[in-house]
Amino acid sequence: MGYKLKSHSGAAKRFKKTGTSVKSRSSSRNHILTKQSTKRKRHNRGLIKLAGTTLKMVQKLIR
């Protein structure tokens, strides 16, 4: 019998599983926000759903 696979702890802190996809926080939201337009900051506010190759890579890390 094999051993249990551990999830990648760094990825586990950054991504959350949903029913079919994975949610993550938008990038460019930590510092140097003064040079960004209000529209850009507003659109980065919520969580985004991952898709494509990024989704497959993250699912492998968080299992």
N, C-alpha and C positions, 0 to 999 in steps of 0.2 A: 504494500500500500504506500502511496506517495505522501508527500507532505502538503499542507495547505499553502497556497500561494499568498504572499503578502501583497497588499495594495501599496502603491507608491505614495509615501506619506506626504510628499510635497504636492502631488496632484490631488490627493484626497482633500487637502485643505482649500484648494482653489476651485474645484469643480463639484457640482451636485448632480446626482442622477435624477432624471424624471422618468416618466413611463416609457418613452421611446427615445429620448435624446439626452443631452447633457447640458446643464446651464453653467455659464461662467460670467464673471464680471467683465465689463468692457475695459479695454486698455486705455491708457492716457488719462487716468482719473486721480493720480496721487499728488503731483506737485507741478509747478510752473503752469498753472491754469489761467494766469492773467492774459497770456497771449492767445489763448483759444477763444473763439467766438462763443457767444451765449448759446447759439443753436447747436454747435458741436458738443458743448458740455451737456446740454439738455438731452441730446440723442444718445449720449453715452451713459446716462443715468441708470437705466435698468439693467437687468440681466439679459444675456443673449443666448440663443440656442445654437449649439455647435452643429455643423453639418459636414459631410464629405470626409476627406482624409483626416482632418483634425479630429472629428468625432471618433473615428476608428482608433486613432492613436490614443486618445484620452480614455476610451473605454477599456483598452488593453491595460492602461496604467491603473485605473481605479477598480477594475474587475467587477 
